[in-house]
Amino acid sequence: MGPMPKQGASAAATLAAALAMLALPACLGGATPAHARPLATGIADPLSTDTGDPLVFSRVRQAGSRFVRLTALWHTIAPAARPVIWNPTSPLDPSYRWSQLDGEVRAAVQARLTPLIQVYGAPSWANRCQIQNDADAPCDPDPAAFGDFATALARRYDGSLPGLPRVRYFQAENEPNLFLFFRPQRRNGRPVSPRLYRALLNRFGAAVKSVHGSNRVVAAGLAPLKRPGSIAPLDFARRLLCMRGRRHPRPAGRGCGKGVRFDIFSVHPYTTGGPTHSARGRDDVSLGDLPEVRRLLRAADRAHRIRGAYRHTPLWITEFGWDTNPPDPNGLRMGIAARWASEALYRAWLAGVKAFFWYELRDNPADGAPNSEVAQSGLWLRGATLAEDRPKGTLEAFRFPLVAFGRARGTLVWGRTPHGRAGDVKLQARRGRGRWRGLRRAHAGRGGIFRVRLHKRLGKRYSARAVFRGEASVPFSLRRVPDFYQPPFGRYASGLRRY
């Protein structure tokens, strides 16, 4: 840390003018009313390298999250061979193995979290094609069998079985536009995965809704970029929803019949840059491309292509993150990672996203593999044990995000309180490493969102923060950080990237 900068007369005048705004009526600050749209947060797959430790769910809650995504591995819960006699729609059939998922769901609810259960994989007997050396991955799974399992799953957690809580959110598969997670993508050079996945999603949606009409079905999060042998997410989404046209989406074809059965659409807009980065591919989706996803969803809603619970289909992000340095030497420096985490939440909210899941809770162990092949985007640096993990700067940025941007006629400040709680927020600013001084108060409405426009433009030497119930957000510098190339899972020396 260098010496503290001197506070010149011009700097003092600027801050004094900003402080004077405390006396202005709230309406002059451009405050967002209390009914501002909320942004729920969640953690995806916190148990990917751990099993059942209650501390996992306590830390998900500590991150300010409402949701936690749990994975139900169809091929693990279902029998390895199809039984001659069984009832696949019954959660009590002895052929099913639910114990691990039961424990995770109970622990999540005990931690006051809302589970989203994602179904992934397929038993070999349900696949209608084969994947060499990868029998657990879905390869044209039988929709009827998928629907049977979805019925059993929804019945398992319908609240009627002793000791098992009610679950309302269910997600069908993972990144079906990526060959790593769903096959086949093409036949004779023509895309088939959107049609195959549509059949699965319709069966899944009908099954989950048949148990409880208030259950919510989340479509699989789409991988962000087209890869060899895969399909770009917007191309996949248009084919899934029987739409065509990029700039002005409109109905096309008759494959959707009465519509596709789901309630919530999902993407994984990992970016090879910062929070404003747009993907190079015309049908790819990074954070900067979310408005295109919204435009397609709105057009599909108007065309009645989606048979869901909402007039305007919600958009969720069910995976997102950047590797950090440490532990990945090719990841983002922690200071920029924290800044980008806050801004990612803001950009998602601005694009109308309703829920944002970070991937994942703690860094994965390298175990001898190159860092570039291991997801190290966790909110905690991995220690020898879970209890020895250390929180990253991205944790506080995710828990209590705040951004501040200079505008032509002032400064825009946006934030979300921890856990999305309502209440008054104190906004503060400082120049360089000087003292924090109060600017004004803002009100976070239901959902914890606050947004104000200060009438004085703070200079690039300033940082802003918010204080809510004694807790301060990570400071956000007014100095602009330009977009630069940064793969989400670190730079790959081999040139191979997941995204």
N, C-alpha and C positions, 0 to 999 in steps of 0.2 A: 504494500500500500504506500502510495506517495504522499507527499505533504498535502495538507488541506489547502485548496485554492483560496486566494483572497477574494473577499466579497466587495466588488467595486460598486461605485455609486449607481451605475446603470442597472446592475444586478439587483441592488437593494430596491430601486424604484420599481423594477418589474415585479419582484415578489410582493412589495407593498401594495401594488395595484391588484395583484391576485388576491391578497388577503382581504382587501376592501370588499371583495365580492361576498364575503360572509354576511354582509349587511343587506345584500340584495334579496328581494323576494324570490322564493323558490321558482316561481313561474318564469322569471327572467333567465334562469340558468338552463332552460330547456330540459327540465327533468322529465324522464319517462314516467307516465302514470303507473299506479300500482298494478294495473292489469297487464303489464308487459309480459310477453310470452316467455315461459320458463325454459330452462335447459337442464334436463336431468343428466346426471353423470353415472358412470358405472365402470367396473373393471372386468375385462375379458380374461377368462381362463386363469384365475389366480392359483389354481391347483394343478397347473400343467406339470410342475415338478415337485409337488408336495401333496400329501394326502391327509385331509381331515383335521389338521391342526386348527383349533379354534382361533389362534392368533392370526391366522390368515384372514378370516372374516372380520375380526376386530380391526385389522389394518385396512381392509377394504372400506369399512365404515369410517375409519380415521381419515381416509382420503376424501371424505366428503361425499361419498357415493350413495346413491339410492339403489342402484342395480348391481348385480353380479351375474356374469354369464357362466353357467356350468355346462359341461359337455356330457351328453348321454351317448356313449358309444354303442350304437345299435348292435354291432358285431360282438361286443363284449357282454352286453346284457342278455341278448338272445342266445339260444342254444347254438352250438357250433354246427350241428346237423339238424335238419328239420325233423322234429319228432313225428312219429306215425300218428300218434293221438295227442292232441293238445288244443288249447283254446288261445290263439295268439292275441285276441282282443282283451283277454282277462289279465289284469295286473297280478292276480293271485295264482296264475298258472305256475306250477313248480319248475317249469323249464326256464323261467326267467331268473336272472341274478341281479337284484336291485340294491343289494346292501350298501355298496359304496355310494351310489347316487342318493339313496335315502339319507345317509349320514351327512352328505354335503348339503342337501336341501334343508335338513333340520338345522344344521349349524348356521346356514345363511339366514334363515328366518329368525333364529334366536339372536342373531346379531342385528336384527331390524333391517335386513336387506330384502330387496325384491328379486327373486331368482328369475333369470331368463334361461330356460333349458334349451340348449342347442343340440339337436340330434345330428350325429355325424356317422358316416361309414355305412356299411351293409354287410351282413353275414354272407358268406360265399354262396349259400343256397338261394339267397334272394337276388343275387346278381344274374343278369341275363347275358352278360358277356364276362370274359375273364381278363384279369390284369396279372401278368406274370410277376411273381415275387411280391405282390402287393394285394393279397386276398381281402384285406380289410377295407380298401378304398371302394367307393361306390362305382360300379360299372353297369350302367343301364339297369338300376334296381327295379324290381317289380313294384309298380305303384300300389297294387292291392296289398302286398306284404308290408309296404311302408305305411299304408293307412292303418293296417291292423296294429302295428307297433305303436303308431301315434295314438290310437284309441286306448291301448293298454297304458301308455305313458300318462295321458291326460286323466284317465280313471285313477291311476296310482296316486296322483296328487290333486284329486278333486275335493279334498277335505273330509271325505267320508271314512277313510281308514284310520284307525286309532294310531296316534303318534306321528302321523304324517301331515304336514301342512298343505294348504291350498296353494297351487301355483297357477298363475294366469297367463304367463308369457312363454311361448314356445317358438323355436326357430328351426326351419327345415334345411339341414345340410349347411355346407360352408363353401363359399367361393366356387359355385358350379360353373363359372366361366373359365376356370383355370384347370389345366389337365392334371395337375398334381392332386386335385381334390375331387374331380368328377370326370368320368370317361364313359363313352367316347365324346369328344368335342365335335368331331366331324366324321362323316362317312362319304367316301368318294369325293372328298374335297368340299362337301356342302355342310354347313353348320347343322348339327342335330341336338346339341346339348340344351339350347333353350326350349325346344319342344319336349325333350325328355324330362327336363326339370319342371316344366309346366305341369305335366301329368303327375309328377310326384307332389308338387306343391298343392295342386287341387285335391288330391287324396288326403294329404296331411291336413290341409285347412278344414276339409269337411269332417275329418275324424275328430280333430281337436274341438271344433265348434259343436259337434254332436254331444259332447260330454257336458260342456257349459257354453251357452251362447255368449257369455261375457269373457271367455278366453280370448286372448289376442295372439294372432299368428304373424310372425316376423319372417319375411322372405330372407333367404340366405344373403349375407353380405357379399357383394361382388368384389373380386380382386381388381385393383385399380388400373393395371396396364395390360395391354395385349402382349402375349408372349408366343413364341413359336408353338403351334399346336393348340392355342387357346383362342378365346374370342374377347374382344375389347368390351368393357362393361356396358357402355351405352348401346353398342350394337346388340349385345346379349339382351339388354333390357327391352329394347324395341321389339326384338323377335319374341321375347317372352310375353310381352303385352300386345302383340299383333299391331304394332305401330310402325310408321315409317316417317322419314324426314328429320333432319337435324335441327334446322332453325325453326321450322313450324311443324312439329310432330302432329300426325293425323292417323286415323285408323287405316289399317291395311290387312287384307286377308280375313279368313273366317276361322282360323285355327283356335281362337279363344272362346268360341261359342258364346255362352252367357257371361264370360269373364273369368279372371283368374282369382282364386280364393286365397286372399291374405289381407291383413289389416295394416301392416307397417312395412315399408320398403327400407332396404339397408344397403350401404356401401362401405368399403374399406378404402378411403381415399388417401392411402399412403402417398407421400410426395418425395420426389428427388430434389427438393428444394425447401423453401420456407412456407409459411402459412398462406401466402398469396400465390404460390406457384401453380401454374396450369401445366397439365401434361402435354407433351408434344403430339402424341397421337390424337387424331381428331375425335375418336370415340373413347379415349381413355379418361379417367376421372381421378384427379388430384383435388386437394382442397379448393384450389381456385376454379374448379370446374363444377362445383356443387350447384350453381344456378342452372346449368344445363340439365342436371338430374331433376331439379324441381320443375323445370319447364316440361320435361317429358311426363312426369307424374301428373301434373295438372292437366295436360292434354289427355292422358289416359283416363283420368277421373271424368273429364267431360265426355269422353267417348264411352263411358261405362265399361271400361276394360277391366276394372278392379272391383271384385265383389268383397268389399271390406266393411268395417264398422264405421268408417269416417267418410264424410263428404269430401274432405281433402286428405288424401292418404299421407300420414306422417312419414318423414324421412329420418332414419336413425343412422348413426355411425357406430357399428358394433366392433370395430377394431381401428386403432390408430396409435402411432407413436414414432419416436426416433431413438435409435441407439445413442447412448451418451458416452462421453470420455471423461472420467473412467466409467466402466471398465474397458470399453472398446476403444483402442487408440485411434481408430478411424471414425469414431462417432462424433456427435456434436459436443463442443465445449459446454460445460454445465451452465454457464451464464446464458449463453444463447439458447440452450435447450429449454431453460425455464421461461425465457422470454417467448420463445416460439410456442411453448405449451399453452401459455395464457392466450396468445393471439390465435392459436388454432381453435380454442373454444369460442373466442369472439367471432372469428370468420364463419365457423359452423353455425353459431346462433344467428348471425346476420343472414345466412343463406336459408334460414328456416328449419334447421335441424332441431329435433325435439329431444334427442338423447345421444350422448357421446360417451363411448366406452374406450378407456385407455388399455393398451396391450403392452405389458401386463403388470402384475403387482411387484414382482422382484425379478432381477436379472436371472437369466438362465445360466447354468454352469457351462463353461466351454468344454470341459472334459477332454481336452486335447484337440478339439476341432478348431479351425480358424475362427477368430472373432466374427468375421464377416458372415459366417454361416450359423451364428447363434443370435437369437433375439435378446438384446441387452437394453431394452427400452423400458425396463421396470421403473417403478417409482421409488424402489428401495435398492441400494447397492447390496449385492448378495454377500453375506458373511458365512462363517463356518456353519452356523445354524440360523434358523429363522429369527431367533431372538437376538442374534448378533448382527442382523441386517442394519444398514444405516440409511436414513432417509436422504433422498436427493433434493436438489432445488426444484426439480420438476414436480415433486410431491406437493409442495406448498403452492406452486403455480397452478396445479390442477385443482387443488382443494379450494383455493381462494384466488381465482384469476382476476387480473386487472390489466387493462391496456389504456394508454393515453397517447393521442396523436394530435399534433399541431394541425390546425385548419386555417384557412385564409382569414377567418374572423373569430378565432378563438382556439380552444382545446377541447377535444372530445375525450371523455372518460367513460369507460364501460367496465363493469365487473359483475361477479356473481359471488354472493356470500357463501361461506362453508355450509354444506348441506342444503343450500337454497333457502335459507331462512329469511323471513321478512324482518325489516327493522331499519333504523337509521344508521347511516354509514358516514364516518368522517373522512373527507378527502384531504390529503396533505401533499406538499411538494417541498423539494429542497434543491438547491443549486450545488452541483458538485457533491462534495462530502460534508456540506454544511448541515445545519439543524433542520429537522422536519418542522414545517410550519403549516397551520391549518389553512385550508382554502375555503371550504364550505361543507355543508352537510348534504347528503343525498339520501333518498329513501329507496330501499330495496323492497319491491312489492312481493306478492306471493310468488314463490319460485326463486326469490333471492336476486333477481336481476336489477341492476341500477345503471342508468345511463344519463349523463348530464353533458351539457355543452357550456364550458366556461367562456366568458366573453373576452378574456385576455388570453392571448396566445403565449404559452410558456416556451422559452427558447430550448435549443437542443442540449444545453448544459443541465437541464432540469430532469429530475425524476419525480414520478408520482406514486403514491400508494394509497390504500384505503385501510381504515381501522374499523373493525366490527366487533363489538362486545369484547374489547380488549385485545383482539387478535389482528395483527397487521399482515397485509398481503405482501408478496414479493415486490420490491420496487421495480417500476417499469420506466426505463429511460426514454426521454423524448428524442434522443439521438437515433435516427433511422438506421436500421440494419438492412442493407440491400439483400435481395434474394441471391442465393448462390447454390451451386450444385452440391447436394448432400443426400445420397441414398439413405433411406430410412434405417437400414440395418448395417450401415457402415459401408465404406468403399471396398470393393472386392478387387483384390490384386489379380485374381484370375479372370476378371471381366465378367464373371457370372453373377447375376443378381436375381433375387426372388422378385423384386419389383424394380 
